[in-house]
């Protein structure tokens, strides 16, 4: 290869690498995060248990379900503080439904 | 051929035109990393801040392909041209620098501070401490203070934290004493993009046959780059003022190696 072509080849290689990263990030890459369901299903009532008059049923803590998100969604979540890393290393959504309007920082 | 003064005026208009893109409530694309330093928490912001995304992904322990790809594409195509011509915080610094005060030179070695900020504050501390830490980069960033925390203060009446205000005040004071102090000493994005200056498709070329070694290009460079020898160095923010000299020895080109 002629020596004067080397800078052009180097620049194009870097550019292609960047485009490959972008393409992979947007089109291929998926990450699993934990998210609370938007509307948790009501627990079916057990007819064998006596109901206490005047005592509202305690809401059961909504179990987080795994959700596969694209990296584009993670970038959006970064702008609003929408993801947090749990102590066990898993990622979890910090909102339910639509994301917050502003970054918490 | 444009004189340096005329070139600077054109640059101001181009920066203002780009501001209409970055601050555009009709163009809300938070899934896209913008190529400039601009807080995504700003109420009018259209794109995600690449440095904020890097810091968050580091805290999540996830490799940021989108942000890295965006930065690679910009760095390898035009290098730091966005710093000189498109960055909104660069425009803020350029406008404040028009207030006539004596400007001092910044030692070149201080430019390494940008990489220290990138490695320590943007990548390492979020990786170890997470996003909730008081040392999380976005909680200290002066651009975030200016573009999102202060507008939020107008809305809610809650003042930004004392460290944020002190950092912003120090930076504003520095703008009156130095040209583009943030870009040249602390900006992690500028540090990354100027790394592409040497390898990018768009670059500056020194035609030695035309050069009479008068040193005018070096004197006119607002960022103190040792021209023409250190052309395309990491100190250059590509304002292109040097390409407006009458000798024509420094030119911009899209054909590296030619």
Interface residues (C-beta under 8 A of the other chain):
Chain A: X4 X5 X6 X7 X8 X10 X11 X12 X14 X15 X17 X18 X19 X20 X21 X22 X23 X24 X25 X26 X29 X31 X71 X72 X73 X74 X75 X76 X78 X79 X80 X81 X83 X84 X85 X89 X91 X102 X103 X105
Chain B: X30 X31 X32 X33 X39 X40 X41 X43 X45 X48 X49 X52 X53 X56 X57 X59 X60 X61 X62 X64 X65 X66 X67 X68 X69 X70 X71 X72 X73 X74 X75 X76 X77 X130 X131 X132 X136 X138 X139 X144 X148 X152 X196 X199 X200 X201 X255 X256 X257 X258
